[in-house]
Amino acid sequence: MSTNQYILIIDDEENMRHMLSVMLARQGYQVETAADGAEGLSLLMNTAYDYILCDIRMPEMDGKTFLVQALAQHVTAPVIMMSAYGTVETAIECMKLGAYDFISKPFKKDEIVMVLKKAEEREKLKKENTHLREVVAGQYSYGGIISRNAKMQEIFTQIEKVADLKTTILVLGESGTGKELVAQAVHHKGRRSGKPFVAVNCGAIPEKLLESELFGHVRGAFTDASYDKAGLFEQADSGTLFLDEIGEMPLALQVKLLRVLQEGEIRRIGGAASKKVDVRVISATSRDLSADIGTGIFREDLYFRLNVFNLQLPPLRERVDDVPLLVDYFLKRYGNTDDNRLLRVEPDAMRCLLAYHWPGNVRELENALERACILCENDRITADCLPATVRLADGKHPEGSSSDEDLSIKKAEILIERELIKKALTKTCGNRTHAAKILEISHRSLLYKLKEYGIE
């Protein structure tokens, strides 16, 4: 017998409210009733229910209106709709609106109890899944990096070995693989944790400003130098300085950086005296520095000084076993709505996510899932919610007509979809709202598809 389960019954028929109240009370449920949807919404303002039973046909506010408004208020309790005029179409409509289940009147005692038991079991599974996700995320989380991949686990082991040392580290990997996260992990796992971690992207700051950013300047050193300024090396004193995209650093600054690494002291621009600094330098690049040395755009002596110990991060395509873990992690970040609903990735979407080669690595996966969370309907992320490049799973954007030799169904689907959107816009003279109705998709989905396919 169920205990401590709180149920709200909404029905305009007093006899039905009484019958359900008595029956469910005998089953151990605590019951409260409302005569229409408006009264039900009022009760929801002050009470959190475990389950809601709601009739469809009622005066004042009917069941469908109640359902929509309740979900808009972020009610998480499963809503079970009831009606004596139920049809398959009605049931499907209620489910699309967000109802957990639909039951036709008159119903037997066992029917309503069984539906509630199913809802109770589902809620239990949802809580268990959430708990398991948290456990898995914790088990495979290292310094904010989510991975169970063997190559990444080896990197975590290497981080433990060098975290306490002052050894310079060079983090190598493609764009989006998480090089800064690795640098932060090194910092926080070592004895410098709690001291400053300062990061700078060497390719994002103009050459004339980068020297001042790194080493600081004294007042009057150049035009606009109206005050003394401490550079990033001084700000990172006793901590870690992370030099991202070190391969973009100009040659003239490479010489000065080498001097700092060798002597452990800096001199502000325009300054007369040098200052000792205790800074652990971690640099990162997606470039091939060996090739840059050969072409003369990167100093060999600096390379050897930075590359005392290196960490080579694998691209996401080489750690496909991490994709489901990362999907769960990003869904928790971007799919955690105010009503705490649990978004579900459908099998067709997961197949695309696993098949795609992710040239933008983890950052691209994160962006794709954030987009999918916006586009998804009924808490389900389908393949249609993913970017076209991911749906194709080969990174190629379809243009023009497919050839006789190209028998890809996925490519054909996207080509057809683009053409249908164009025809709908032509038919409606560019009215996107009407075009969305013709296409039987939401207006929001149409806007994203127009952007995705580059349709004006």
Steps between C-alpha positions, in 0.01 A plus 500: 500500500636844405570751776593868507384543139300820453240507220292785360169400336344757266147420380179703476286200608475484878415128493814422300716705738350320799534154347866554404580656837362204695656241269847656499495577872448127559812440292699722734507818292437845646235668285394858428233601249407791272180563302668648190836588348513850647454368853763235427753764391428697815578193715822441307626841605537383861529120484734257326311187391647167399227429241209683341178343364316746277175478304498652151147640468435754776344848521705812578830338399519166319762233555715581195528865600587394853768264368666768287496759779617252764801404288568869437519537879767227495288238675698175499228263627374250237160615372252221411210620288149349527198522273173323426530621140846367437629403159842400375541847354416662834748280682777578251426873522524492881829309486642754256402778737701331773259267683651184646203277410134499401220284639140472373196516728343295634800314635541223751677545830790282386552712187560829678718333765707331230554829317613663823735210576653539152546872557655431840742252344594749228573772754713256695696411186548867414648566844723193471618607154579848629693351791688261270591786269641693793694194620639430151587865447683501832673169430632615164562863590855623553551868571185586306595275206246228419655185353530126540716463190826311557712771335346769717539287812871475420515880474339526843772270635770718342344813652528344846873444442583859401238703689729584793803583285594834344576327171371684193232306315390518138142387439442389140170434331249613243274796563218412739668203671514671841859620528417774751304251714812282513713798598255584779507138617882510524478821702227387739646153559838640604639701790425826314128436537346799674752732337423703184423322172534758222418419138572695184439419134812607316318510168217724620708803606677731248878474506549857630272433797609144577840603638336745739243237601768245580771714660321820603621858453595808696335837472615693194651195328289574192201702391196432724722343770358735764563268795717210611352166403590152622516239225354151502826348622483715812129425545577127482789521748507183718238349271460390137503693173324325212614615156238375257578490126870553574573433131345840416751693711714742291872418471609815684296401804621142481851625583376687808289202614804274473697740722225494766492120499880479530556770762171504688467878487312759298550866416208731433502699176686823574623369832861510617494211745413133468272316741513136605183300440410146602270388221427157362444532123265271311461566131272349239467492125306335221784574257787273398784689668762269347386611155495864614861465614589379152339806340663736749187633669564331834828489689648156556660595833166624633330183379740282698456722804119476485492133407675357806186291550212476255143374513350396166118517512315262267226644276142404581484266199765286674302487824152417374435307822486838674218636282210354708665626821547847355144500365368432851725769643393769253131402526527555873647845432272619221194276542449570869191718465309665783266202524797260526372283219734230374581533131539174310720442196319278252692210336505669157665809651754298698596306186577830326698628798709183508554486123604865450874571494484829702767718336427762768537234771334538842420867443303413185314223684410744776364753250299232318337382824423851620322555168318167530373590848344814354337321207379183672132442560329275756833458682638291211812584302463345157732510200299793365622709795864458392688711243483373142872419500453272800190335351702421189777360721765580240553870550387591147230757444272390217481734208307447182346173393634162596657294224386158388803352673416669830246276667521651849152523650618756753630733227182454300286583804684826556481595133127433501454694824677804356290491186175466696593799716576708191168400338306578819658845520425564135138389545453726803688793343765476767264481798695277737213444742273366224788305348562325834133396515514359148820312583344377827794616711528767767589855403814474714612186315448673166716795603786268597469302176507822296824598675642149470434472127587863423153569359409870485 
